[in-house]
Amino acid sequence: MPLGIMLQRSLVFVLKNGAIVLDWGDGAAIDLLENEFLRFDERDYSHAVSDEELEFLKHAGRVASYDSRTVYVHSLPEPPQKSL
């Protein structure tokens, strides 16, 4: 069994600026290379993540493994806290 946090591959995609992200919902995403939250708009969507892009993240130490339905990442950042 692969180690890491299991993500649905369908939630991982690439933005027009080249960032490979995990859709966090409500216009928020996690940049999987930088391990940071960011905001995006649907118009920023470029394409579904490819095996080559996941291999890049694997070599960068961010992705543990992947298959056609699942991506396993080593870690995810803590969600930003809302200010009172």
TIRO-2110 file (N, C-alpha, C; in Angstrom, 1 decimal):
// TIRO-2110
0.8, -1.2, 0.0, N, 1, A
0.0, 0.0, 0.0, CA, 1, A
0.9, 1.2, 0.0, C, 1, A
0.6, 2.2, -0.9, N, 2, A
1.4, 3.4, -0.9, CA, 2, A
1.3, 4.2, 0.3, C, 2, A
2.4, 4.9, 0.7, N, 3, A
2.4, 5.8, 1.8, CA, 3, A
2.1, 7.2, 1.4, C, 3, A
1.4, 8.0, 2.3, N, 4, A
1.1, 9.3, 2.0, CA, 4, A
-0.4, 9.6, 2.1, C, 4, A
-0.7, 10.8, 1.8, N, 5, A
-2.1, 11.3, 1.9, CA, 5, A
-2.8, 11.0, 0.5, C, 5, A
-3.8, 10.2, 0.6, N, 6, A
-4.5, 9.8, -0.7, CA, 6, A
-5.4, 10.9, -1.2, C, 6, A
-5.3, 11.3, -2.5, N, 7, A
-6.1, 12.3, -3.1, CA, 7, A
-6.7, 11.7, -4.4, C, 7, A
-8.0, 12.1, -4.7, N, 8, A
-8.5, 11.7, -5.9, CA, 8, A
-7.8, 12.4, -7.1, C, 8, A
-7.3, 11.7, -8.0, N, 9, A
-6.6, 12.4, -9.1, CA, 9, A
-7.5, 13.4, -9.9, C, 9, A
-8.8, 13.2, -9.9, N, 10, A
-9.6, 14.1, -10.6, CA, 10, A
-9.6, 15.5, -10.0, C, 10, A
-9.2, 15.6, -8.7, N, 11, A
-9.1, 16.9, -8.0, CA, 11, A
-7.8, 17.6, -8.3, C, 11, A
-6.8, 17.0, -9.0, N, 12, A
-5.5, 17.6, -9.2, CA, 12, A
-5.5, 18.0, -10.7, C, 12, A
-5.1, 19.3, -10.9, N, 13, A
-5.1, 19.8, -12.3, CA, 13, A
-4.0, 20.9, -12.4, C, 13, A
-3.9, 21.4, -13.6, N, 14, A
-2.8, 22.4, -13.8, CA, 14, A
-3.5, 23.7, -14.2, C, 14, A
-3.0, 24.8, -13.6, N, 15, A
-3.5, 26.2, -13.9, CA, 15, A
-2.7, 26.7, -15.2, C, 15, A
-3.3, 27.7, -15.8, N, 16, A
-2.6, 28.4, -16.9, CA, 16, A
-1.2, 28.9, -16.6, C, 16, A
-0.9, 29.2, -15.3, N, 17, A
0.4, 29.7, -15.0, CA, 17, A
1.4, 28.5, -14.7, C, 17, A
0.9, 27.3, -14.9, N, 18, A
1.8, 26.1, -14.8, CA, 18, A
1.7, 25.5, -13.4, C, 18, A
1.1, 26.1, -12.5, N, 19, A
1.0, 25.5, -11.1, CA, 19, A
0.2, 24.2, -11.1, C, 19, A
0.7, 23.2, -10.5, N, 20, A
-0.1, 21.9, -10.4, CA, 20, A
-0.7, 22.0, -9.0, C, 20, A
-2.1, 21.9, -9.0, N, 21, A
-2.8, 22.2, -7.8, CA, 21, A
-3.8, 21.1, -7.4, C, 21, A
-4.2, 21.1, -6.2, N, 22, A
-5.3, 20.3, -5.6, CA, 22, A
-6.4, 21.2, -5.4, C, 22, A
-7.6, 20.9, -6.0, N, 23, A
-8.8, 21.7, -5.7, CA, 23, A
-9.3, 21.5, -4.3, C, 23, A
-9.3, 22.6, -3.5, N, 24, A
-9.7, 22.6, -2.1, CA, 24, A
-11.2, 23.0, -2.0, C, 24, A
-11.8, 23.5, -3.1, N, 25, A
-13.2, 24.0, -3.1, CA, 25, A
-13.3, 25.5, -2.9, C, 25, A
-14.4, 26.0, -3.3, N, 26, A
-14.7, 27.5, -3.2, CA, 26, A
-13.6, 28.4, -3.7, C, 26, A
-13.0, 28.0, -4.8, N, 27, A
-12.0, 28.9, -5.4, CA, 27, A
-10.6, 28.8, -4.7, C, 27, A
-10.4, 27.9, -3.8, N, 28, A
-9.1, 27.7, -3.1, CA, 28, A
-8.5, 26.4, -3.7, C, 28, A
-7.1, 26.4, -3.7, N, 29, A
-6.4, 25.3, -4.1, CA, 29, A
-5.1, 25.2, -3.4, C, 29, A
-4.4, 24.1, -3.4, N, 30, A
-3.1, 23.9, -2.9, CA, 30, A
-2.1, 23.7, -4.0, C, 30, A
-1.1, 24.6, -4.1, N, 31, A
0.0, 24.4, -5.1, CA, 31, A
0.8, 23.2, -4.5, C, 31, A
0.8, 22.1, -5.3, N, 32, A
1.5, 20.9, -4.7, CA, 32, A
3.0, 21.0, -4.8, C, 32, A
3.6, 21.9, -5.6, N, 33, A
5.0, 22.0, -5.5, CA, 33, A
5.4, 22.9, -4.4, C, 33, A
4.7, 24.1, -4.2, N, 34, A
5.1, 25.0, -3.2, CA, 34, A
4.5, 24.7, -1.8, C, 34, A
3.5, 23.8, -1.8, N, 35, A
2.8, 23.4, -0.6, CA, 35, A
2.1, 24.6, 0.1, C, 35, A
1.5, 25.4, -0.7, N, 36, A
0.8, 26.6, -0.3, CA, 36, A
-0.6, 26.7, -0.8, C, 36, A
-1.5, 27.4, 0.0, N, 37, A
-2.8, 27.6, -0.5, CA, 37, A
-2.8, 28.8, -1.4, C, 37, A
-3.7, 28.8, -2.4, N, 38, A
-3.8, 30.0, -3.3, CA, 38, A
-5.3, 30.1, -3.8, C, 38, A
-5.6, 31.2, -4.3, N, 39, A
-7.0, 31.4, -4.9, CA, 39, A
-6.9, 31.3, -6.4, C, 39, A
-7.9, 30.7, -7.0, N, 40, A
-8.0, 30.7, -8.5, CA, 40, A
-9.4, 30.8, -8.9, C, 40, A
-9.6, 31.1, -10.2, N, 41, A
-10.8, 31.2, -10.8, CA, 41, A
-11.0, 30.1, -11.9, C, 41, A
-12.2, 29.7, -12.2, N, 42, A
-12.3, 28.7, -13.2, CA, 42, A
-11.6, 29.0, -14.5, C, 42, A
-11.5, 30.3, -14.8, N, 43, A
-10.8, 30.7, -16.1, CA, 43, A
-9.3, 30.4, -16.0, C, 43, A
-8.8, 30.1, -14.8, N, 44, A
-7.4, 29.8, -14.7, CA, 44, A
-7.0, 28.4, -15.0, C, 44, A
-8.1, 27.5, -15.1, N, 45, A
-7.9, 26.1, -15.4, CA, 45, A
-7.2, 25.9, -16.7, C, 45, A
-6.2, 25.0, -16.8, N, 46, A
-5.6, 24.7, -18.1, CA, 46, A
-5.9, 23.3, -18.5, C, 46, A
-5.6, 22.3, -17.7, N, 47, A
-5.8, 20.9, -18.1, CA, 47, A
-5.6, 20.0, -16.9, C, 47, A
-6.2, 18.7, -17.1, N, 48, A
-6.0, 17.7, -16.0, CA, 48, A
-4.5, 17.4, -15.9, C, 48, A
-4.1, 17.0, -14.8, N, 49, A
-2.7, 16.7, -14.6, CA, 49, A
-2.3, 15.4, -15.4, C, 49, A
-1.1, 15.5, -15.9, N, 50, A
-0.6, 14.4, -16.7, CA, 50, A
0.4, 13.5, -15.9, C, 50, A
0.7, 12.3, -16.4, N, 51, A
1.7, 11.5, -15.7, CA, 51, A
3.0, 12.2, -15.6, C, 51, A
3.4, 12.9, -16.7, N, 52, A
4.7, 13.6, -16.7, CA, 52, A
4.8, 14.7, -15.6, C, 52, A
3.7, 15.4, -15.4, N, 53, A
3.6, 16.4, -14.4, CA, 53, A
3.7, 15.8, -13.0, C, 53, A
3.0, 14.7, -12.8, N, 54, A
3.1, 14.0, -11.6, CA, 54, A
4.5, 13.4, -11.3, C, 54, A
5.2, 12.9, -12.4, N, 55, A
6.6, 12.5, -12.2, CA, 55, A
7.5, 13.6, -11.8, C, 55, A
7.2, 14.8, -12.3, N, 56, A
8.0, 16.0, -11.9, CA, 56, A
7.8, 16.2, -10.4, C, 56, A
6.6, 16.2, -9.9, N, 57, A
6.3, 16.3, -8.5, CA, 57, A
6.9, 15.2, -7.7, C, 57, A
7.0, 14.0, -8.2, N, 58, A
7.6, 12.9, -7.6, CA, 58, A
9.1, 13.1, -7.4, C, 58, A
9.7, 13.5, -8.5, N, 59, A
11.2, 13.8, -8.4, CA, 59, A
11.5, 15.0, -7.5, C, 59, A
10.5, 15.9, -7.3, N, 60, A
10.7, 17.0, -6.4, CA, 60, A
10.4, 16.6, -5.0, C, 60, A
10.0, 15.4, -4.7, N, 61, A
9.8, 15.0, -3.4, CA, 61, A
8.4, 15.3, -2.8, C, 61, A
7.5, 15.7, -3.7, N, 62, A
6.2, 16.1, -3.2, CA, 62, A
5.1, 15.0, -3.3, C, 62, A
5.2, 14.2, -4.4, N, 63, A
4.3, 13.1, -4.6, CA, 63, A
5.0, 11.8, -4.3, C, 63, A
4.3, 10.9, -3.5, N, 64, A
4.9, 9.6, -3.2, CA, 64, A
4.7, 8.6, -4.3, C, 64, A
3.4, 8.6, -4.9, N, 65, A
3.1, 7.7, -6.0, CA, 65, A
1.8, 8.2, -6.5, C, 65, A
1.4, 7.5, -7.6, N, 66, A
0.1, 7.8, -8.3, CA, 66, A
-0.3, 6.7, -9.2, C, 66, A
-1.6, 6.7, -9.5, N, 67, A
-2.1, 5.8, -10.6, CA, 67, A
-3.2, 6.5, -11.3, C, 67, A
-4.0, 5.8, -12.1, N, 68, A
-5.0, 6.5, -12.9, CA, 68, A
-6.1, 7.2, -12.1, C, 68, A
-6.3, 6.8, -10.9, N, 69, A
-7.4, 7.4, -10.1, CA, 69, A
-6.9, 8.1, -8.8, C, 69, A
-5.7, 7.9, -8.4, N, 70, A
-5.2, 8.4, -7.1, CA, 70, A
-3.9, 9.0, -7.1, C, 70, A
-3.7, 10.0, -6.3, N, 71, A
-2.3, 10.6, -6.1, CA, 71, A
-2.1, 10.6, -4.6, C, 71, A
-0.9, 10.1, -4.3, N, 72, A
-0.5, 10.1, -2.9, CA, 72, A
0.6, 11.2, -2.7, C, 72, A
0.4, 12.1, -1.8, N, 73, A
1.3, 13.2, -1.5, CA, 73, A
1.9, 13.0, -0.1, C, 73, A
3.1, 13.5, 0.1, N, 74, A
3.8, 13.3, 1.4, CA, 74, A
3.1, 14.2, 2.5, C, 74, A
2.7, 15.4, 2.1, N, 75, A
2.1, 16.3, 3.1, CA, 75, A
1.2, 17.3, 2.5, C, 75, A
0.4, 18.0, 3.2, N, 76, A
-0.4, 19.1, 2.8, CA, 76, A
-0.3, 20.2, 3.9, C, 76, A
-0.4, 21.4, 3.5, N, 77, A
-0.3, 22.5, 4.5, CA, 77, A
-1.6, 22.6, 5.3, C, 77, A
-1.5, 23.2, 6.4, N, 78, A
-2.7, 23.5, 7.3, CA, 78, A
-3.5, 24.5, 6.6, C, 78, A
-4.8, 24.4, 6.6, N, 79, A
-5.7, 25.4, 6.0, CA, 79, A
-5.5, 26.7, 6.7, C, 79, A
-5.6, 27.8, 6.0, N, 80, A
-5.5, 29.2, 6.6, CA, 80, A
-6.6, 29.3, 7.6, C, 80, A
-6.3, 30.0, 8.7, N, 81, A
-7.3, 30.3, 9.8, CA, 81, A
-8.0, 31.6, 9.4, C, 81, A
-9.3, 31.6, 9.6, N, 82, A
-10.1, 32.8, 9.4, CA, 82, A
-9.9, 33.7, 10.6, C, 82, A
-9.7, 35.0, 10.3, N, 83, A
-9.5, 36.0, 11.4, CA, 83, A
-10.9, 36.3, 11.9, C, 83, A
-10.9, 36.7, 13.2, N, 84, A
-12.2, 37.1, 13.8, CA, 84, A
-12.5, 38.6, 13.5, C, 84, A
END
